[in-house]
């Protein structure tokens, strides 16, 4: 929502302004910035990045451009997107976990994967997966109903979204494999996902010490995913029965132009991408949503009232307008994917600046969603700005799932899952923080909390 379009919806109450990390000093050198980056990319941005349309700098020999103007963002992600590819550092960090799946694929491979997967993520297809989501959510509610004392809700949410990922992907729970899968995620996030200076300096074809460790990690990870797929294949599919999960949909999928199906290697990379990207980002968004509601009891009470009114035996998502607005506002303040980094494949011009091959273009939802030219009270938690009837934000100023040809294919799935889960959790429990120390976001792959605070929950 632009400042010019703002109205009096923000005058209804004093808004919550959640804690945020300090902004970096201007004029920092590349090695100082690199040291901060290894702790949190979010901490490398100074005040200018929250005020200006374009911030030009240099980073290890290449020009860099932070874009905040919606027209420039549309140009890079929509109008001329084929000129902008993933950076070498981004590929290095993500490929060991995601392989050549949809998130990292380029060119013909990406187009083939996108066309083939699209039918599995239509709203109609997602509706068939809602019972899998609800069964995992209800089991989590039952578990929390027996909780006493301090509760680590972040860990609970990670297990719940992992269970949803397993059931929607394979129609079976993750009781046997969830611990191992979370172990892979934690191991990689703590040890291999943080970029090293050599990840930024060396060409992609030159392995860094981190790359060698990532290579051996990937071998173990792909064996694990292959085992999950083998178990699901062994369960089979009833002749003539409709698809019951994402695996059935992906196995049956064919590229509408070529008729090609996924190879076993491609299927493994898609499974890894959907499980990892799906469960980790949704758990992160739900954690921040619960954190904000714990800080804002009035808004929490409003979500609880709406959830109660919408739950008449089955939860009617169409009646969860305010809950969905809370999810949208949470992802504005804490976008799980906080940074889109691209390298220019050829010359271009952005915001009056010349771009040459290998220059780096950064579009940071973290910055964009808090930019002082684009939002009224950009640092305040105001779900009302996303309610029906409020002036909508510029399409290129709010990017929790990206935009353009490469917009997240699972956006609708994630929004349905997060909205239902938040409504059920807050409808069942009153959530309070047990500590007063601020929880600060850390930008490493996703927008993670710097620690997991303890919560107190009480049944409503």
N, C-alpha and C positions, 0 to 999 in steps of 0.2 A: 504494500500500500504506500503510495507516495505521500509526502507531507501535504502536497497541494490537494489531495483527495481526502484527507483525513476529515472526520466528523466528530461529533460529541460523544461517541461511544466510549472514548477513553476517559471521559470526565465522570463516569459512573462510580469509580472507586479509585483509591490510591493503589497503584499497581505494585506488584512484587518486582524487585530488581535483583535477580539472583547473582551470586558472586561470579566474577570472571577473572581470568589470569591477567597479570600486569602486561602492559604493552611494551614492546621492545624499544630500546633507544634508537633514534634515527642515526644513520651513517655508520651502522655496524659493518665491520669487515667480514669477508667470506668465512674465515675460520671461526670467528665469534658466532656468526649465524649458524655455522655447521654444528658447533657445540650445543647451541640451543635446539637445533633441529633434532638432534639425537634424543633429546628429552621430550620435546613437543614442538611440532611445526607451528602450532597456533601461537606459541610464544615468540616466534621470530618476526611477527608483524608489528610495526609501529603505528602511531596515530594517523599518519598520512594515509595508510591503507584503508582506514575507516572513513575518510573524508573525500578523497580524490577519485576521479573517474579512471585514471590510469596512473600507475606508479612504475616508472622505469628504473631499472638497476642493472647491475652486472653480477654474475655469479660464475666464478671459475671459467672466465674466458668468453662467456656468451651473454648477450643481453637478455634480460628477463623483464616481463611485463605483467603486472597484476592488473586485471581488468575488472572494473566495477560498473561500467556503463552498459546498460542493457543492449544498446545497438551493437556495441563491439562484441558482446557475448553472443548475440544472435549470429553475427558474422562468423565467429570462430566455430561455434557448435552446430550451426544450421546451414548458413549460406555457403560457407567454404570449408566445411568440416573435413573434407578429404585432404586438405593441405595441412592438417594438424593431427599428429600421431602421438601415441603414448611415449613418454620419455623413457630413456634407457633405465634410469633409476626406478621408475615405477614398474617397468617390466621385471627388473631384477627382484624387486620386493614381492610382487604378486605371482609371478609365473610358477614358483615351486609349489604353491598351494593350489592354483587355479589352472595350471597348464595352458593349453591353447583353447580354453573354453570361451564362451561368448564375451566375457568381460575383457579379455585381452586380444581376441582375434582381430585381424585387420583385413581389409580388401575383400576378395572373393570368399575367403573362409568365413569372415564375419557375416557377410550377406547370406551365405548358405545357412549358417547357424541361426541367424535371426529369423529368416523365413521359415525354417523348420520348426523352431521352438514356439513361434508366435501363437499357434492355436492352443497350446497348453496353458497359456496365461491370459486368455480372454476372460472377461467377467463371468461368462457362463461356465467356463471350465473351473474357475476358482470357486464358484458356488458349490460344485460337487465335492470340493475339498474341505468345506467348512466343518462337516461333522468330525473330520480328523482333528482340526484345530480345537473344536469345542471339547472333545474328549480329553485332550491333554490339559486344557485350561481347567476343566472341572476337577481333574485329578490333582492339579496344583492347589486349587482352592481347598480340597479335602486335606491335603498335606498341611497347608498353612493353618487350617482350623485346629490342628493339634499342637501348633507352635506356641511356645512360651518363652518369655524373656526376649533377648536380642535376636533379631532375624537379619541375615544377610540377603536382602532381597535381590541384589545383583546376581548372586549365585543361583537363587531360586529362578529368576527370569532366564538366565542362560540355560538352565536345565529344561525349563518349560519350552522355550523356543527351539531348543535342540530336539526335544520330543516331538514338537509340531513338525519340524523339518523331516524327522525320520518317518513319521506317520504319513505325511502328505507325499513324501517321496516314495516310500516302500510299503506302506500299509502295515508296518510293524513298529513297535516301540523301540526305544534306544536303551532299554534297561541293560542289555548285555554289552553294547558297544559305546554307550554315551561317555563313560569315563575315559575310554581310550581316545575317542574323537576329541573331547575337550582337552585331553592331554596334548594332542597334536597342536591344537589351536593355541594353547598357552605356551607350549615350547617355542613355537614359531614366533608368536608375538613378543615374547620376552627376549629371545636370543637372536632372531634372524630378520625380523621385520624392520628394525631401526636402520636407516641408511648409514653406511660408512662413507667417509670422504672418497674412498676409491670407487664406490658405487657411482658417484657423480662424475669422477674424473675420467675413468677408463671407458673406452668404447664397449658396446654390449658384447662383442665377440671375445673380449679379453676377460677371463675369469678373475674375480677378486677372491681373497681368502673367504669372505662371506659367501660367495657363489659356490665355492667348493663344499662348504658346510650345507648350503641350501640344496646342492645336488644330492647329497646322501640323504637329507631329509626327504626330498621328493621321492626317492626310491622307496622308502618305507611308507610314505603317505599313499602313493599310488597302489601299492600292494594292499593296503588297508581298504581303500575305496573299491578295489577289484573284489575283495572278499565280501564287502557289503552287497555289491551287485550280484555276485554269484549266489549269495543266500536268497536274494530277491528272485533271481531267475529260477531257482529251485522251487520256489513257491508256485510258479507258473501263473497262467491266466486261463480262466474258464472260457471255453469256446463260446463265442457269441455274447459273452458278458460285456457290459460297457467298461471302459477304463475306470479303475478304482483309485488310481494314484498318479503322481507325476511320472513315475517310471513307466507305467503302461502307456501314458500319453507320449513320452519321448521315444519309446521303442517303436510305437506305431507311426511316429511322425515322419513325413516325407517332405522334402523340399518341393514346393508347388511348381517350381520352374523346371527342375531337373529330375524329380522323382527319387532323388538319392536319400537314403536313410543315414543315420549316424553310424560310423564305425565303432568298434568296441572302445578304442582309445578316445574317440570324441565323446562317446557316451560317459566314460569315466570322468572326463574333464567337466562335462555338463553337470553331472551329479555332484562333484566336488564344489563347483561354483554355486549351485543352487543351495546346497546344505550350508556351506560356509557363509556366503554372502547373505543368505536368508536369515539364518538363526542369529548370527553375531550382530548384524545391524539392527534387527528388530529388538533383540534383547537390550541393546544400547539405548534405542529410542524409548523403550518402556521404562528402563531404569531412570532416565532423565525425566520422563513424565511423572513417575512416582515421586522423585526428589522434589520437583516443582510443586506438586500437589501437597506434599508434606510441609513445604514452606508456606503454602497458601491454603489454609483450611477452608476458607469461604468457597474457593473454586472447587476444592475437593468435595465439599458438601453438594455443590451443584451437579457435579458428575455423578455422585451417588444417587441423588434424586432422579436424575434422568435415567440412570441404569435401572433403578427400581421400576420406573414407569414403563420402560421399554421391554422389561422381562416379564412376559405373560406366558410362562411355560417354555417358550423359545425366545431368544434375544433378537429383537427386530433391529437390525443395524441401521435401517432407514430412519429410525427414531432417535439415533444417537448423534444428533447434530452437534451438540456442545462437546461431547466426548471427542468426536472427530476434530473439532476446532482445537481442543487441547493437544491432540496428537500433532496437528499441523503447526501449532505455535511451538510445541516442544522441538520439532525438527527445524523450525526457524532458528531458535536459540542454540540448539545443539544438533546440527545436521550430522548424522552418522558418517556420511562421506563428506568430510570437511574441505576437501581439495580436489580439483580437477586440473591436472598438469598435462600440458601438451607441448610437443616440439614442432616447430615449423618445418615442413618438408620443402618449402620454397618461399620466395619473397612474397610479401603482403604489406598492407598498411593498416594500422590500427590506431584510432584516436589521434591521428595526425603524426604518428611515429612510423618509421620504416621498420619492417620486420624482415630479417634475412634467414636463410636456411640454418637450422639448429638453434635459433633463438627459442627461449622457453616462455610459454604463455601460461599464466596461472589464473584460474577462475576458482575462487575460494568461496563456497557457500557460507563458511564461517564469517568471512568478511562481508560478503554481499548481503547476508541476512541481518547484519548489524550496521549497515552503512548509513551514515547520518543524512545523506541526501535522499535516500530511498524509503526510509521508514520513520514514522513518528514514534518517539520513545523507543528507539531501536533495541535498547538493552532491557526493556521491561517485558514481563510475562503477561500478555494480554490476549487470551484466546478469542476474545470478542472480535478481533480484527479478521478472523477467518469464518465468522458466522455468515449464513446466508443473509444477503442484504447489505453487508459491509462492502465498501469499495475493494475489489480484488487487487492483489499486488500485480505489478508488471510481470508478465510471463517469464521474463529473463532476469528478474530480481529475486525470485524464489525458486531454488533448484535443489530440493532435498533428494530428488531422483535423477538429476541431470535434465537435459532437454535435447530435442532434435532426434536425429536418426538413432543415436546411441542412448536415448533415455532408458532408464532401468526397466527391463522387461517384466520384472516382478513387482512393480510399484503397486498395482491394485491388490495383489496378494498380500503384500506387506501392510498396506493400509487397513485391509479387512482384518487381518490377524491382530494388529496393534489396537485397533478400535474395540474389537470384541474383548480382547484380553484386559485392556484398561477398564472397560465398563464392568466386567465381571469381578475384577480384583477390588476396585473401589466400591462397587455395589455390595460386596460381601464384607469388606474390612475398612476400618478407619486406620490410616497410616500416619505415623509420627516418626520424626527423627529422634534418636537417642543421644545425639551429640550436637554441639554447637559449632564445631570447627567447619569452615566452608569446604565444600567439595568442588574442586576445580577441574575443568576439562583438560585433557591431554590429547594432542593430535598425533597418534601413531596408528596408521592404517584407518582406524575409526576414531570417533570422538569419545574417548574413554574417560571415566572418572580417575582422578589421581589416587583415590583409595575407595574402598567399599565401606560406606558408613553403615552403622547398625540402625535398624528400624524397630519400632514397636508397633505391633498390629493388634487390633481389637475387633471382634466381630460386631457388625452393626445389628 
